[in-house]
Amino acid sequence: MKKVSKSLLFCLIISICLVFFGCTKESSEEAPPIDNSLSFHTSLQEEYLSGDYKKIASFATGDKEESFPLPIRLELSSEEVTKIIIITEEGIDEEIKLETSDNYIEIYNLKTNTTYNWSVNGVAKEPFKTKAGLRNLYVDGLTNTRDIGGYLTESGIYTNQGLLIRSSKLTDDDTGEILITEKGIETLKGLGIKTELDLRSTTEDDEGNIEQGLITSSVVSGVNYISLPMKSGGNYLQLNRGMLKDLFKILANEDNYPILFHCSIGTDRTGVVSFLVNAICGVSKEDIYKDYLFSNFGVIYSVRTPSIINDYISKVTSSSRLSLKENTINYLIDQGVDRGDIEKVIEIMTKK
C-alpha cells in the first residue's frame, strides 16, 4: 500500500472537519421565528414603544390627537356580496359579529397578545394573533384612552386586559357638556364597562351640591358612577395619600369591574392610579414608564417627562433591596391601605 503524504493527509483531515462541523453548525442554528402577529399601533406609536421611552418628546408632545390605534384589517374574498364575520377570542365563547359587503373588514379595540378565531359566512379562516404590548383604544370623543392590562409581570404572566381602562373626561369640567359621542358610548358598552370612576376634584356650595359642572351619574346608561376626588397641581402621589385607602376599597370590589377611570385629561391623577396598580402587579419599570408617557400622544396640552415616574418610584421606595412591587405594597400599607385589598387587586389583575 502506498504511503499517503503528510500534506495530503492534513488536507484530508481539514476537509472532513469542515464538512462535519460546518454541517453540524448549520443544522443546529435555526432561523429566528417570524412574527406574523398583527399590530394596531401607528408607525409613530410603534417607533416609540420599541425604542427609548426617555425620548418621548421626539415622538409626541401632547398638543394633538395621536393616541388612537389603527384598526386590525382582515382581507375578504369577493365571492359573496354580503359577508357575516364571526370573531372569537381563543378560549372565550363571546362573539364579535360583523357584517360587510366590502372585500375587507376593520376592527378596533381587540386585545393585544391574543389569538382570535374567525369565520366568514360560516367558513373558518386561519386564526390570527395580535402583537403584545400597550393596548391603546379608540373611543370616539375621548383622548388618551388605553387598557392598563396586558403587561408581562416579574412572575412571568401577563396582567388581565379589559378590566381597568384609563381615559380622559367624559364631560366638561365647568359646563358639564357631554364630550363623548354616542359612538363612543356604544364602544364603552361594547367593552362592558360597569363602573365609571371619576377622579376629578370637586367643590360644593353651602348646601353640599357639587359645583364645577361635574355630574353625579354616568352619561353611559347602566354604568355605576363613583366620584373619588383627587387633588391636582403637582406632587400627585404625595397630595393624594389620604384617599388611597378608599381607592383600593373600590378597586378590590370585583363587582365593580370592568372599570373606566379618569380625571380631566387622563394623565396625572389617572397616571397615579395606573402606576400603583401596575407596580403592585410586578409590571416592569420600562412598561410603567411607557404607559405613563404614552399620554403625550393624546391632547394633554404639555409634555410629560420621565421625571414624574422617577419621583413616584423614589417616593414608594424604602429599601433598595426590595423590588418595586414589594416597595409599593409596603408604601400603600404605610398609607393605611388594607393588605387584603392590595392582594385582591393583584388577584383580579393577574388570575387566569
C-alpha positions, 0 to 999 in steps of 0.5 A, a space after each residue: 500500500 502506498 504511503 499517503 503524504 503528510 500534506 495530503 493527509 492534513 488536507 484530508 483531515 481539514 476537509 472532513 472537519 469542515 464538512 462535519 462541523 460546518 454541517 453540524 453548525 448549520 443544522 443546529 442554528 435555526 432561523 429566528 421565528 417570524 412574527 406574523 402577529 398583527 399590530 394596531 399601533 401607528 408607525 409613530 406609536 410603534 417607533 416609540 414603544 420599541 425604542 427609548 421611552 426617555 425620548 418621548 418628546 421626539 415622538 409626541 408632545 401632547 398638543 394633538 390627537 395621536 393616541 388612537 390605534 389603527 384598526 386590525 384589517 382582515 382581507 375578504 374574498 369577493 365571492 359573496 356580496 354580503 359577508 357575516 364575520 364571526 370573531 372569537 377570542 381563543 378560549 372565550 365563547 363571546 362573539 364579535 359579529 360583523 357584517 360587510 359587503 366590502 372585500 375587507 373588514 376593520 376592527 378596533 379595540 381587540 386585545 393585544 397578545 391574543 389569538 382570535 378565531 374567525 369565520 366568514 359566512 360560516 367558513 373558518 379562516 386561519 386564526 390570527 394573533 395580535 402583537 403584545 404590548 400597550 393596548 391603546 383604544 379608540 373611543 370616539 370623543 375621548 383622548 388618551 384612552 388605553 387598557 392598563 392590562 396586558 403587561 408581562 409581570 416579574 412572575 412571568 404572566 401577563 396582567 388581565 386586559 379589559 378590566 381597568 381602562 384609563 381615559 380622559 373626561 367624559 364631560 366638561 369640567 365647568 359646563 358639564 357638556 357631554 364630550 363623548 359621542 354616542 359612538 363612543 358610548 356604544 364602544 364603552 358598552 361594547 367593552 362592558 364597562 360597569 363602573 365609571 370612576 371619576 377622579 376629578 376634584 370637586 367643590 360644593 356650595 353651602 348646601 353640599 351640591 357639587 359645583 364645577 359642572 361635574 355630574 353625579 351619574 354616568 352619561 353611559 346608561 347602566 354604568 355605576 358612577 363613583 366620584 373619588 376626588 383627587 387633588 391636582 397641581 403637582 406632587 400627585 402621589 404625595 397630595 393624594 395619600 389620604 384617599 388611597 385607602 378608599 381607592 383600593 376599597 373600590 378597586 378590590 370590589 370585583 363587582 365593580 369591574 370592568 372599570 373606566 377611570 379618569 380625571 380631566 385629561 387622563 394623565 396625572 391623577 389617572 397616571 397615579 392610579 395606573 402606576 400603583 396598580 401596575 407596580 403592585 402587579 410586578 409590571 416592569 419599570 420600562 412598561 410603567 414608564 411607557 404607559 405613563 408617557 404614552 399620554 403625550 400622544 393624546 391632547 394633554 396640552 404639555 409634555 410629560 417627562 420621565 421625571 414624574 415616574 422617577 419621583 413616584 418610584 423614589 417616593 414608594 421606595 424604602 429599601 433598595 433591596 426590595 423590588 418595586 412591587 414589594 416597595 409599593 405594597 409596603 408604601 400603600 400599607 404605610 398609607 393605611 391601605 388594607 393588605 387584603 385589598 392590595 392582594 385582591 387587586 393583584 388577584 383580579 389583575 393577574 388570575 387566569 
